[in-house]
Amino acid sequence: MLTKLKIKNFAIIEDLEVDFSEGMTCITGETGTGKSILLGGLSLVLGKRADLSNMFDSSRKCIVEAVFQINQYTLKPLFDKYDLDYYDETVLRREILPHGKSRAFVNDTPVNLNLLEKISLNLIDIHSQNDTQTLLENEYQIEVLDALAGNEELLKKYQNTLISFKNCVKEYEELHFSQSHVQKAFELDRFLLEELNSSKLEIGMQEELEENINELSSVEYLQKTIANSIQMIELESFGLLDKFKELVKNINGIYEKSKKFEDLNNRVGILSIELEDILESLKSQFEMLETNPEKLNEFNLRIDHLNSLYQKHKVKNVDDLIFIKQKLEKTIYNNSKFEENLLYLEKKQKNLENTLRKYSSELSFNRKKTISILEKELKLLVTKMGMDQATFKIQLDKGNEFYNNGTDEISFMFSANRGSDFKTLKKVVSGGELSRIMLAIKAILSQYKKLPTLVFDEIDTGVSGKISSSIAEVMGTISTKLQVFTITHLPQVAAKGNHHFRVEKKLDNGKTKTFLEFLNHKSRIEEIAKMLSGNKVTKSAIEHAKQLMN
């Protein structure tokens, strides 16, 4: 329910703030006073496009704020989905800055216009004679049947399954497309993997190869240098070993004379053992050294092969080659799974399709049971609104395509006069007739589901007398279930409202401004009398106005 509307700096509205209540609210005023401007301002907060030329003062920003009581709607999941703060009293606000930038907020959280519109569609529904084309759309016509049939939960199951089905079809097509392209690269990938496998890649192998190559390339130098080192250590009388033995003997002598040289004696003993060990290691290495051009050539070839792999795969080390090898193994494994995955998706798609057909058949069955009820109730309501010869015929046919609401294709047929052939609504109804049919449908829907606040913008244009009273009664019936606003020129409609506002255009400080005035009982009688007598409040008009209000 819309509880408050604030409009600042929009068109000829400088600053307007008004509170609304439940039931039926009538808004009247002479042509050109700004009734449509009110709707224009409201449409901004519903996410419609902004027009800078509609600003009262182009140097200041325009602000439209609407406060809704939304506790009767199940909107919390929608708010949670978009990470918005949920309050029973929710505020939608739109700001148009002087330079043209537009900002939108839901409970002070910035949102884009698409989200603002998505939320507002659940809160308010505006209709005019030029805005009833949704009635001609198949999707809306089926939505009406679903409301009467109580298909809400079943429709959710169908739509969730449809999402899964479409995702499955998309996944299958993408996988099939990928397979055809991947297959071309499969042989190359397999060749590259075999090449990498044959290279027996190991972490650190490049460093090991380079060390081996360096050693084999330096055999003569190593032999000569190690032999010289051995000679330096063990040469009699002049070698390190003999000299070191003499040193050990001297230190032992010192230690025997003074125990404070114990540590020095131990260290020299350790050095002596270490020197002998070094000598043995040098002899062992010397014996192992050999000139091996075949091995050297093998190692060089392996290094050259590694370098060619680096260049081919555009990497710098063996670790990267191993990573590429692992990726290729995974790719080839996945390729081998293509057929298996395609068969799985094909089976899943078939199962989902069968479930969709089951749900769509149940939806169709429920709809067909309610067709006669809708036809009968529509007939009663439009007859009451002056279309006494009108009849309806609704036909459902099963289609082959999965629509968002099932597989049904609907034909909403209408005959305006007794004996006339049935034709589709769009071919036979006038704007006025379509408005009354829409009003009748809203009246029926309000009995079966919670509708948003309804705003009827002069949909009663072109009717008068008894018919206008009937239209007012239908609006009044709807307002017992939900909040209704009607902008009207008809006194019969204005008299049936629970609340009444008059739109006036006045000159204030040299500027023309629009004002919205709440009318009390006495003021309402005078306003309706003016509407009856053409702005002249006569005694008879006052009496007539009182009769209409009673």
C-alpha positions in Angstrom: 0.0 0.0 0.0 1.3 3.5 -0.9 1.2 5.5 2.3 3.1 8.6 1.4 4.3 10.5 -1.8 6.8 13.3 -1.8 7.6 15.2 -5.0 10.0 18.1 -5.2 11.0 20.2 -8.2 9.1 18.3 -10.8 7.2 20.0 -13.7 5.0 22.6 -12.0 5.2 20.9 -8.6 7.6 22.7 -6.4 7.1 20.8 -3.1 4.3 18.3 -2.5 3.9 15.8 0.3 0.7 13.8 0.8 -0.4 10.8 2.9 -2.6 8.1 1.5 -4.8 5.4 3.2 -6.3 2.1 2.2 -9.5 1.8 0.2 -10.4 3.8 -2.9 -8.8 7.2 -3.4 -10.3 9.5 -6.0 -8.3 12.3 -7.6 -10.2 15.0 -9.5 -9.4 18.4 -11.0 -9.9 20.4 -14.2 -8.1 19.4 -17.4 -4.5 20.8 -17.3 -4.3 21.2 -13.5 -1.6 18.6 -13.2 -3.2 15.2 -12.6 -1.0 13.6 -15.2 2.0 15.3 -13.6 1.3 13.4 -10.4 1.5 10.2 -12.3 4.6 11.4 -14.1 6.3 12.0 -10.8 5.2 8.7 -9.5 6.5 6.9 -12.6 10.0 8.3 -11.9 10.1 6.4 -8.6 8.9 3.3 -10.5 12.0 3.4 -12.7 10.8 5.2 -15.8 13.1 7.4 -17.9 13.7 10.9 -16.6 13.3 14.1 -18.7 15.3 17.2 -17.6 12.8 19.5 -19.2 10.3 18.4 -16.5 12.3 20.1 -13.7 10.5 23.0 -11.9 13.9 24.7 -11.3 16.7 23.4 -13.5 19.3 24.5 -11.0 18.1 22.2 -8.3 17.7 18.4 -8.2 14.3 16.7 -8.5 13.3 14.3 -5.8 10.5 11.8 -5.8 10.0 9.6 -2.8 7.3 6.9 -2.3 6.7 5.1 1.0 5.0 1.7 0.8 3.6 -0.7 3.5 4.7 -4.1 2.1 4.2 -6.5 5.0 1.3 -8.2 3.1 3.5 -9.1 0.2 6.1 -11.9 0.2 8.9 -9.7 -1.0 11.7 -10.5 1.6 13.2 -13.2 -0.7 13.5 -10.6 -3.5 15.2 -8.1 -1.2 17.5 -10.8 0.1 18.4 -11.9 -3.4 19.6 -8.4 -4.2 21.1 -7.8 -0.8 18.7 -5.0 0.2 17.5 -4.1 3.7 14.0 -5.3 4.1 11.5 -3.2 6.2 7.7 -3.5 6.4 7.7 0.2 5.6 9.9 0.5 2.5 11.0 3.7 0.8 11.7 4.1 -2.9 13.5 7.3 -3.9 14.6 8.8 -7.2 16.8 11.8 -7.6 17.4 13.7 -10.9 20.4 16.0 -10.6 20.6 19.3 -12.6 23.3 18.0 -14.9 21.1 15.0 -15.8 22.5 12.2 -13.7 19.8 10.0 -12.2 20.1 8.1 -8.9 17.7 5.6 -7.3 17.5 4.2 -3.8 15.6 1.4 -2.0 15.6 2.0 1.8 18.6 4.3 1.2 20.6 1.6 -0.6 21.6 2.7 -4.1 20.2 0.6 -6.9 20.0 0.7 -10.7 16.8 1.5 -12.5 16.2 -2.1 -13.6 16.1 -3.2 -10.0 14.0 -0.3 -8.9 11.5 -1.2 -11.6 11.6 -4.9 -10.7 10.7 -4.1 -7.1 8.1 -1.4 -7.9 6.2 -3.7 -10.2 5.3 -5.7 -7.1 4.0 -2.6 -5.4 2.0 -0.5 -7.9 0.2 -1.1 -11.2 -0.8 1.9 -13.4 -3.5 1.6 -16.0 -4.9 4.0 -18.6 -6.8 3.6 -21.8 -3.5 3.8 -23.6 -1.9 1.3 -21.2 -4.1 -1.8 -21.4 -2.3 -3.6 -24.1 -1.0 -6.2 -21.6 -4.5 -7.6 -21.7 -3.9 -8.6 -25.3 -0.7 -10.5 -24.5 -1.0 -14.3 -24.3 1.3 -14.4 -21.2 -1.0 -12.1 -19.2 -4.1 -13.9 -20.3 -2.7 -17.2 -19.1 -1.5 -15.5 -15.9 -5.2 -14.7 -15.2 -6.2 -18.3 -15.7 -3.4 -19.4 -13.4 -4.6 -17.1 -10.6 -8.1 -18.6 -10.7 -6.7 -22.2 -11.0 -4.4 -21.8 -8.1 -1.4 -22.8 -10.2 1.2 -20.7 -8.3 3.2 -23.6 -6.7 2.9 -25.8 -9.7 4.0 -23.0 -12.0 7.1 -22.4 -9.7 8.0 -26.1 -10.1 7.6 -25.9 -13.8 9.7 -22.7 -14.1 12.5 -24.1 -11.9 12.5 -27.2 -14.1 12.5 -25.1 -17.2 15.6 -23.2 -16.0 17.4 -26.6 -15.4 16.3 -27.8 -18.8 17.6 -24.8 -20.6 20.9 -24.9 -18.7 21.2 -28.6 -19.6 20.5 -27.9 -23.3 23.0 -25.1 -23.3 25.6 -27.2 -21.6 25.1 -30.0 -24.1 25.4 -27.7 -27.1 28.5 -26.1 -25.7 30.1 -29.5 -25.0 29.2 -30.8 -28.4 30.6 -27.6 -30.0 33.7 -27.9 -27.9 34.1 -31.6 -28.9 34.1 -30.8 -32.6 36.8 -28.2 -32.1 38.8 -30.0 -29.5 38.9 -33.2 -31.7 41.0 -31.3 -34.2 43.6 -30.4 -31.6 43.4 -33.8 -29.9 46.1 -35.5 -32.1 48.5 -32.5 -31.6 48.0 -32.6 -27.8 48.6 -36.4 -27.8 51.8 -36.0 -29.8 53.0 -33.2 -27.5 52.3 -35.3 -24.4 54.1 -38.3 -25.8 57.1 -36.1 -26.6 57.1 -34.8 -23.0 56.7 -38.3 -21.6 59.6 -39.6 -23.6 61.8 -36.8 -22.3 61.5 -38.3 -18.8 61.1 -34.9 -17.2 62.2 -34.6 -13.5 62.5 -31.6 -11.3 66.2 -30.5 -11.2 67.2 -32.6 -14.3 68.6 -29.6 -16.2 71.0 -28.7 -13.3 72.1 -32.4 -13.1 72.7 -32.6 -16.9 74.7 -29.3 -16.8 76.8 -30.6 -13.9 77.6 -33.9 -15.8 78.5 -32.0 -19.0 80.7 -29.7 -17.0 82.5 -32.6 -15.4 83.0 -34.6 -18.6 84.2 -31.6 -20.4 86.9 -31.0 -17.7 88.2 -34.6 -17.2 91.8 -33.8 -18.1 91.9 -30.8 -15.9 90.4 -32.7 -13.0 92.8 -35.6 -13.4 95.8 -33.4 -13.5 94.7 -31.2 -10.6 93.6 -34.1 -8.3 96.9 -36.0 -9.0 98.8 -32.9 -8.1 96.7 -32.5 -4.9 97.4 -36.1 -3.9 101.1 -35.6 -4.5 101.1 -32.4 -2.3 99.5 -34.4 0.5 101.5 -37.6 0.5 104.9 -36.7 -1.0 107.6 -38.2 1.3 109.5 -35.6 3.4 107.9 -32.7 1.6 104.2 -33.6 1.5 101.5 -32.2 3.8 100.9 -35.5 5.4 104.5 -36.0 6.6 104.7 -32.4 7.7 101.4 -32.7 9.5 102.6 -35.9 11.3 105.6 -33.9 12.5 103.2 -31.2 13.7 101.1 -33.7 15.6 104.2 -35.1 17.3 105.2 -31.6 18.4 101.7 -30.8 19.8 101.6 -34.2 21.6 104.9 -33.3 23.2 103.5 -29.9 24.4 100.4 -31.6 25.7 102.4 -34.1 27.7 104.2 -31.2 29.4 101.0 -29.1 30.1 97.4 -30.3 30.1 96.2 -26.8 29.2 97.1 -27.7 25.6 94.5 -30.5 25.6 92.1 -28.7 23.3 94.9 -27.8 20.8 96.1 -31.4 20.9 92.5 -32.6 20.1 92.0 -30.2 17.3 95.3 -31.1 15.6 94.3 -34.8 15.9 91.0 -34.1 14.2 92.8 -32.3 11.4 95.1 -35.2 10.9 92.2 -37.6 10.5 90.4 -35.2 8.2 93.6 -34.8 6.0 93.9 -38.5 5.6 90.2 -38.7 4.7 90.6 -36.0 2.1 93.5 -37.9 0.6 91.4 -41.1 0.3 88.5 -39.2 -1.3 90.8 -37.6 -3.8 92.3 -41.0 -4.8 88.7 -42.4 -5.1 87.6 -39.6 -7.3 90.7 -39.9 -9.4 90.1 -43.5 -10.1 86.5 -42.8 -11.1 87.5 -40.1 -13.6 87.4 -41.2 -17.2 87.2 -39.7 -20.6 83.7 -40.6 -22.0 82.9 -38.6 -25.2 79.8 -40.8 -25.8 78.2 -39.8 -22.5 79.2 -36.2 -23.0 77.5 -36.2 -26.4 74.4 -37.9 -24.9 74.2 -35.2 -22.2 74.6 -32.5 -24.7 71.9 -33.9 -26.9 69.5 -34.1 -23.9 70.2 -30.4 -23.0 69.6 -29.4 -26.7 66.3 -31.4 -26.6 65.3 -29.6 -23.4 66.1 -26.2 -24.9 64.0 -27.1 -28.0 61.1 -28.0 -25.7 61.5 -24.7 -23.9 61.3 -22.8 -27.2 58.4 -24.9 -28.5 56.3 -24.4 -25.3 57.6 -20.9 -24.6 58.8 -21.7 -21.1 62.1 -21.3 -19.3 62.5 -24.4 -17.1 61.7 -28.0 -16.5 59.1 -27.2 -13.8 57.0 -25.3 -16.4 57.3 -28.3 -18.9 56.0 -30.6 -16.1 53.0 -28.3 -15.5 52.2 -28.3 -19.3 52.5 -32.1 -19.3 50.0 -32.3 -16.5 47.6 -29.9 -18.3 47.8 -32.0 -21.5 47.1 -35.2 -19.5 44.0 -33.5 -18.0 42.9 -32.2 -21.4 43.3 -35.6 -23.1 41.5 -37.3 -20.1 38.6 -34.8 -20.5 38.5 -35.4 -24.2 38.1 -39.1 -23.5 35.1 -38.2 -21.3 33.3 -36.2 -23.9 31.1 -39.0 -25.2 30.3 -40.1 -21.6 29.4 -36.6 -20.6 27.3 -36.0 -23.7 25.3 -39.2 -23.1 24.8 -38.1 -19.5 23.5 -34.7 -20.5 21.3 -36.2 -23.2 19.7 -38.5 -20.6 19.3 -35.6 -18.1 17.8 -33.4 -20.8 15.2 -36.1 -21.7 14.3 -36.6 -18.0 13.8 -32.9 -17.5 11.7 -32.7 -20.7 9.4 -35.5 -19.4 9.1 -33.6 -16.1 8.2 -30.4 -18.0 5.6 -32.1 -20.0 4.1 -33.6 -16.9 3.9 -30.2 -15.2 2.6 -28.4 -18.3 -0.1 -31.0 -18.6 -1.2 -30.5 -15.0 -1.1 -26.7 -15.5 -3.2 -27.0 -18.7 -5.7 -29.3 -16.9 -6.2 -26.9 -14.1 -6.6 -23.9 -16.5 -9.2 -25.7 -18.5 -11.3 -26.3 -15.4 -11.4 -22.6 -14.7 -12.1 -21.3 -18.2 -15.9 -21.5 -17.7 -15.6 -19.7 -14.4 -13.6 -16.8 -15.9 -15.9 -16.5 -18.9 -19.0 -16.4 -16.6 -17.5 -13.8 -14.2 -16.2 -11.6 -17.0 -19.6 -11.7 -18.7 -21.3 -10.6 -15.4 -18.9 -7.7 -14.8 -18.8 -6.3 -18.3 -22.6 -6.5 -18.5 -22.8 -4.5 -15.4 -20.5 -1.9 -17.0 -22.8 -1.4 -20.1 -21.5 -4.2 -22.4 -24.6 -6.3 -21.9 -24.3 -8.3 -25.2 -20.6 -9.1 -24.8 -19.6 -12.7 -24.5 -16.2 -14.4 -24.1 -14.7 -17.6 -25.3 -11.3 -18.8 -24.1 -9.6 -21.7 -25.9 -6.4 -23.4 -24.9 -4.3 -25.4 -27.4 -1.3 -27.4 -26.7 1.9 -26.1 -28.4 5.2 -27.8 -29.0 7.4 -25.1 -27.4 8.2 -24.8 -23.7 7.1 -21.3 -22.8 7.8 -19.6 -19.4 4.3 -20.7 -18.3 3.9 -24.1 -19.9 3.1 -25.3 -23.4 -0.4 -23.8 -23.7 -1.3 -21.3 -26.5 -4.4 -19.3 -25.6 -7.0 -17.7 -27.8 -9.0 -15.1 -25.9 -12.0 -14.5 -28.0 -14.6 -11.8 -27.7 -18.0 -11.0 -29.3 -19.4 -7.5 -28.6 -22.9 -8.2 -29.9 -25.3 -11.1 -29.8 -25.0 -13.3 -32.9 -21.6 -11.9 -33.9 -18.7 -14.1 -34.6 -16.0 -14.5 -31.9 -12.8 -12.8 -32.8 -9.6 -12.2 -30.8 -9.7 -9.2 -28.5 -7.1 -7.1 -30.4 -9.3 -7.3 -33.5 -12.6 -6.2 -32.1 -12.4 -4.1 -28.9 -12.2 -0.4 -28.6 -10.0 1.4 -26.1 -13.0 2.0 -23.8 -14.1 -1.6 -24.0 -10.6 -2.8 -23.4 -10.4 -0.6 -20.3 -13.6 -2.1 -18.9 -12.5 -5.6 -19.6 -9.2 -4.9 -17.8 -11.1 -3.5 -14.9 -13.3 -6.6 -14.8 -10.2 -8.9 -14.9 -8.5 -6.9 -12.1 -11.7 -7.3 -10.0 -11.7 -11.0 -10.6 -8.0 -11.4 -9.9 -8.3 -9.4 -6.6 -10.5 -12.3 -5.3 -7.7 -14.9 -5.9 -4.4 -13.2 -5.4 -2.8 -10.2 -3.6 -2.4 -7.5 -6.2 -0.2 -4.4 -6.0 -1.8 -1.0 -5.5 -3.9 -0.2 -8.6 -3.9 3.2 -10.3 -6.6 3.8 -12.9 -5.9 6.9 -15.0 -9.1 8.1 -16.5 -10.1 4.6 -17.8 -13.7 5.7 -17.4 -13.3 8.3 -20.2 -16.2 8.2 -22.7 -18.8 6.7 -20.4 -21.5 8.3 -18.3 -24.6 7.8 -16.3 -25.5 4.3 -15.1 -22.4 2.8 -16.7 -20.0 5.2 -14.8 -21.8 4.3 -11.6 -21.3 0.6 -12.3 -17.6 1.2 -13.1 -17.3 3.0 -9.7 -18.9 0.1 -8.0 -16.5 -2.4 -9.5 -13.6 -0.1 -8.4 -15.1 0.0 -5.0 -15.3 -3.8 -4.8 -11.7 -4.1 -5.8 -10.7 -1.5 -3.1 -12.1 -3.8 -0.4 -9.2 -6.2 -1.2 -6.4 -3.7 -2.1 -5.6 0.0 -2.4 -7.1 1.7 -5.4 -6.4 5.1 -6.9 -8.6 6.5 -9.7 -8.0 9.7 -11.6 -11.4 10.7 -13.0 -13.6 13.3 -14.5 -16.8 11.5 -13.6 -18.7 12.6 -10.5 -20.3 9.1 -10.2 -16.8 7.6 -9.8 -15.5 10.4 -7.5 -18.5 10.0 -5.2 -17.8 6.3 -4.5 -14.2 6.8 -3.2 -13.2 6.5 0.5 -10.9 9.5 0.1 -10.9 12.4 -2.3 -8.1 14.8 -3.4 -8.5 17.8 -5.7 -5.6 18.8 -8.0 -5.4 22.6 -8.5 -3.1 24.9 -10.5 -2.4 28.2 -8.8 -0.2 31.3 -9.3 2.2 31.6 -6.4 4.9 34.3 -6.3 4.6 34.7 -10.0 4.9 31.0 -10.8 2.3 28.5 -11.7 2.3 25.6 -9.3 0.3 22.4 -8.8 -1.2 21.7 -5.4 -3.0 18.6 -4.1 -5.8 19.2 -1.6 -7.5 16.7 0.6 -11.2 17.2 0.6 -13.4 16.7 3.7 -17.0 15.7 3.4 -18.3 19.2 2.8 -15.6 20.0 0.2 -16.3 16.7 -1.5 -19.9 17.5 -2.0 -19.0 20.9 -3.5 -16.3 19.3 -5.8 -18.8 16.7 -7.1 -21.5 19.4 -7.5 -19.0 21.3 -9.7 -18.3 18.2 -11.7 -22.1 17.7 -12.2 -22.9 21.3 -13.2 -19.8 22.5 -15.0 -18.1 24.4 -12.2 -21.4 26.1 -11.1 -22.4 25.0 -7.6 -26.2 25.1 -7.8 -28.6 23.8 -5.1 -29.8 21.0 -7.4 -26.1 20.0 -8.1 -25.5 19.9 -4.3 -28.5 17.7 -3.8 -27.4 15.4 -6.6 -23.9 15.2 -5.2 -25.3 14.2 -1.8 -27.4 11.5 -3.5 -24.4 10.1 -5.4 -22.3 10.0 -2.2 -25.0 8.2 -0.3 
